[in-house]
Amino acid sequence: MNAPAWRIWLVVALMCGWGILTIRFVQKGNVPFALLCALLLISNGVTLWRLTKRGK
């Protein structure tokens, strides 16, 4: 199953956003929100991996 290109780009954009927010919350010392954003970043990374892995 090949994912549509727009879905892959959407997940990549979400990963960039969560990564930026994680860095900002770490800089401000807001640990709970930094952990939440990091968790969402990892979740989107797993989704991206599932969408793009070959030989499914």
Residue frames as qw, qx, qy, qz and C-alpha x, y, z in Angstrom:
[[0.000, 0.888, 0.459, 0.000, 0.00, 0.00, 0.00],
 [0.420, 0.192, 0.002, 0.887, 1.45, 3.32, -1.07],
 [0.099, -0.710, -0.455, 0.528, 0.38, 6.35, 0.90],
 [0.362, 0.849, 0.256, 0.286, -0.58, 9.46, -1.05],
 [0.518, 0.306, -0.177, 0.779, 2.16, 12.08, -1.25],
 [0.225, -0.675, -0.001, -0.703, 0.06, 14.67, 0.61],
 [0.811, -0.553, -0.141, -0.127, -0.21, 12.39, 3.64],
 [0.814, -0.040, -0.163, 0.557, 3.54, 11.86, 3.81],
 [0.250, 0.469, -0.062, 0.845, 4.15, 15.62, 3.55],
 [0.505, -0.687, -0.122, -0.508, 1.53, 16.26, 6.24],
 [0.876, -0.428, -0.153, 0.163, 3.25, 13.86, 8.65],
 [0.648, 0.170, -0.108, 0.735, 6.66, 15.42, 7.86],
 [0.039, -0.619, -0.018, -0.784, 5.24, 18.90, 8.53],
 [0.706, -0.638, -0.140, -0.275, 3.72, 17.71, 11.82],
 [0.864, -0.193, -0.174, 0.431, 7.06, 16.19, 12.85],
 [0.392, 0.385, -0.083, 0.831, 8.81, 19.50, 12.16],
 [0.340, -0.670, -0.080, -0.656, 6.22, 21.37, 14.21],
 [0.834, -0.529, -0.149, -0.049, 6.40, 18.99, 17.17],
 [0.779, 0.032, -0.163, 0.604, 10.20, 19.08, 17.05],
 [0.155, 0.522, -0.056, 0.837, 10.24, 22.89, 17.12],
 [0.563, -0.655, -0.085, -0.497, 7.74, 22.96, 19.99],
 [0.897, -0.306, -0.225, 0.226, 9.77, 20.38, 21.92],
 [0.578, 0.205, -0.162, 0.773, 12.90, 22.52, 21.61],
 [0.122, -0.601, -0.018, -0.790, 11.01, 25.68, 22.66],
 [0.732, -0.595, -0.142, -0.298, 9.47, 24.03, 25.73],
 [0.850, -0.150, -0.224, 0.451, 12.85, 22.56, 26.76],
 [0.359, 0.381, -0.116, 0.844, 14.41, 26.04, 26.48],
 [0.352, -0.589, -0.007, -0.728, 11.65, 27.52, 28.64],
 [0.012, -0.232, 0.841, -0.488, 11.98, 24.70, 31.19],
 [0.718, 0.001, 0.165, -0.676, 8.42, 23.46, 30.73],
 [0.123, -0.281, 0.949, 0.070, 9.11, 19.73, 31.08],
 [0.532, 0.298, 0.739, -0.285, 5.56, 18.27, 30.89],
 [0.582, 0.723, 0.080, -0.364, 4.78, 20.01, 27.59],
 [0.153, 0.664, -0.687, -0.253, 8.25, 19.15, 26.26],
 [0.314, -0.110, 0.942, -0.042, 7.63, 15.46, 27.02],
 [0.585, 0.516, 0.524, -0.342, 4.18, 15.60, 25.42],
 [0.464, 0.779, -0.225, -0.356, 5.56, 17.19, 22.25],
 [0.020, -0.512, 0.846, 0.152, 8.43, 14.69, 22.15],
 [0.485, 0.127, 0.847, -0.174, 5.93, 11.84, 22.46],
 [0.597, 0.678, 0.277, -0.328, 3.87, 13.22, 19.59],
 [0.239, 0.749, -0.536, -0.307, 7.06, 13.68, 17.53],
 [0.216, -0.269, 0.937, 0.049, 7.97, 10.01, 18.07],
 [0.564, 0.384, 0.671, -0.290, 4.41, 8.94, 17.27],
 [0.540, 0.767, -0.028, -0.345, 4.49, 10.81, 13.97],
 [0.047, 0.625, -0.747, -0.221, 7.92, 9.34, 13.23],
 [0.408, 0.005, 0.911, -0.061, 6.51, 5.83, 13.64],
 [0.584, 0.621, 0.408, -0.327, 3.57, 6.76, 11.40],
 [0.345, 0.788, -0.375, -0.344, 5.96, 8.08, 8.75],
 [0.153, -0.404, 0.894, 0.124, 8.02, 4.90, 8.94],
 [0.514, 0.260, 0.799, -0.174, 4.90, 2.78, 8.50],
 [0.532, 0.742, 0.170, -0.370, 3.72, 4.86, 5.55],
 [0.357, 0.795, -0.435, -0.226, 7.04, 4.67, 3.72],
 [0.469, -0.384, 0.792, 0.069, 8.38, 1.19, 4.49],
 [0.519, 0.380, -0.575, -0.506, 8.71, -1.07, 1.49],
 [0.370, 0.111, -0.921, -0.059, 7.69, -4.68, 1.01],
 [0.449, -0.119, 0.485, -0.741, 4.56, -4.48, 3.12]]
